[in-house]
Amino acid sequence: MFFEMIKKTLFFGNPAYLSVKNSQLVVKRTDPETRQEIVRTVPIEDIGVVVLEDGQITITNVALDALIQNNCSVITCDEKHMPAGMLLPLDGNTIQSERFANQIEASLPLKKQLWQQTVQAKIRNQASVLKRLSGVEVGCMLAWANDVKSGDSDNLEGRAAAYYWKNIFPSLPGFTRDREGEMPNNLLNYGYAIVRAVVARALVASGLLPTLGIHHHNRYNAYCLADDIMEPYRPYVDETVINIMRSNIDYGELTPDLKKQLLCLPVTEVVIGGQRSPLMVAASQTTASLCKCYSCELRKIVYPTMEI
């Protein structure tokens, strides 16, 4: 049985001073109307993700260290209020060196098999979102998922993605998934950044190197493995975005209300191993299973599944 306490995601969109006292994150800010100082505290051990958005936030080095020591992902945002950087602990597991060694020594055939499983899980979850929320025929996607070979040598992930993005937003004909593209790419980018932080945190907690991927390879990317492992989790972001669009809320601008909805992704309920679990806890189960794959205790990564 796998147990992990559900951690909080904290978002700071206004000027604030963050410090630590008695193992509590102390948040001081000024009320914009009364100009009075407001002080709130949150136990450090209860925090999983912190998003620092406002340019006038001050955080002490002691506070940063306390968050990192408790395996919290600290996300910083750029001038466009989009996630731009992430801080994670260098030492996140008691047997880290052993797990590093297993990960580094993993054979190419093993990594190709792990990527095959990852792509299959991603395509099946995409098919679920497409069928349930858009009513689109997904027989071809399920066939592609079954046909994925070791290492996805036929690039069925790409074929499935082309079909998926062409049909996922019926109200937006010609939509293209592009980080710099038209809305709702803004919502997708933000949601993916949150899930990426959750997965990276889980990898470090499991004693793995987020940099060393099983498929993604980029000399400038410190989170290649996080980008690999988060792939089957992306459809949960897509589903959240579709629900936002259907709520008739103006999503042209990434408002605090929209961010609030996307920041709930870590506690979104998913099904993994036949059990319901918050996404953040599921990510830890996935990374724990990946460790066992590297040590040859398991042959398959455990990913969440979405019903079709």
Number of C-alpha atoms within 10 A of each C-alpha: 3 8 8 11 11 16 18 21 22 16 17 14 17 15 16 21 16 22 20 22 12 8 15 18 22 21 17 17 18 15 10 9 6 7 9 10 10 11 13 11 15 15 14 24 18 16 19 25 23 21 21 25 22 18 15 12 15 14 16 12 12 13 19 19 15 19 26 21 16 18 25 31 27 22 21 18 17 13 10 9 15 17 21 13 14 19 18 23 18 14 16 21 17 11 12 18 13 14 20 17 13 18 22 14 11 16 11 12 11 17 19 18 19 24 24 23 22 26 28 24 23 27 28 25 26 28 28 23 24 25 17 14 14 14 13 16 12 20 11 12 25 17 13 21 24 14 14 21 19 17 21 21 11 13 13 22 20 13 13 23 16 13 15 19 17 16 19 23 18 13 9 12 11 11 18 16 17 13 13 9 11 12 19 24 18 19 23 21 18 21 25 23 19 24 26 24 29 25 31 31 30 28 27 24 24 23 23 30 23 22 19 20 22 23 20 16 16 12 8 8 14 16 22 21 23 27 23 22 29 22 19 22 25 18 22 23 22 20 19 19 22 19 13 18 16 9 10 8 11 11 17 12 11 17 10 11 11 17 15 13 13 23 21 15 21 25 17 16 16 20 16 20 13 9 10 12 19 19 25 26 24 28 27 23 26 23 26 20 20 25 22 16 21 22 17 13 11 13 15 16 22 21 26 24 18 21 11 13
